[in-house]
Amino acid sequence: MSFRHSILGGTGTRTWSIALATHLKTDLVNETTEPALALSGNRERAETRYRSRYRERKPPTAGYNCFGHVFALRRTALYDFDLAVLETILAEDGYGEVKDESIEVDDAVIYLDEKKEPFHAGRVIKLEPLLIGTNSSLVAVVLSKLDDVSGEYEHKIDEEIWPGMVASRRVFRARQQAPRPGHWRGVLAALP
């Protein structure tokens, strides 16, 4: 979610880009700002709600969003992050899709809206036992930056964070295959 205009815009906050590209040298448009942040009353209430539902790992900070958290090591925000940008990163950085039964720590989780556009991203940080009756399995726990100025929070991979906003998800692992030029145009959109 982009709060850069509603929260940071018009406040005189200076923004800039950093050099950022895929492994095959495709430039990625980005924007960052100073991480220091003074929360308004509404933002403080939002963080209080997040803390009541999820385990906070990092306090609120500006300068990066969920896509920058996953694909740029918290250095910047990747706005205008659509299917074409995602497919470029996946192809040119050698990501491969992972089935649920093979999820591991550090896999990237991409949440898609009903139009199959990327809406949110997070990283798997641990696998926790999940008991269902007498059976047990593992459930992935994801670390997410919920918006441009939130903190980072842990949540279960399929936990509903934004009611009605996420239609599906895909999990990818870096360096599963050799980086390759070109895009996976339409591949993600065609997936069920």
C-alpha angles and dihedrals in degrees: 000000000000118000094158093109100037097043107022100023118098093015095101090250110161116231132188142167129245128211104271129161142153121259088267092053102256106151116237117214110232144160132203139176139186110302095224111104137182109208121220121221092264092049092047089052090050091052090048089054091049091049091051091056105031139033109258114226100172130019123244114295138163128220101075141042133207094282091048088048092056103032105025104038094248092298100116146352123262107211125180085039102170135158093278092054091047092049091049092053093045093050100038096043094044101246118168128196117254126209117232093252090057100048114137137183112284096028115139117241116205118195116206130201125226090278090055091248117140109260104169141001135202141166127245106241102173146353116235129195114254117199118207109178105306094337125088132196137162125264123199118239114210129206110218138179097216096204141346096286104025127107121251117271138188119233137159114268095249098033111129105245099166109027111235095357103098120062101175144345139219129200122216135184123210120239095016089133138010115285108257135191120249131041134276087237109191096356096111093040090054094052116104 
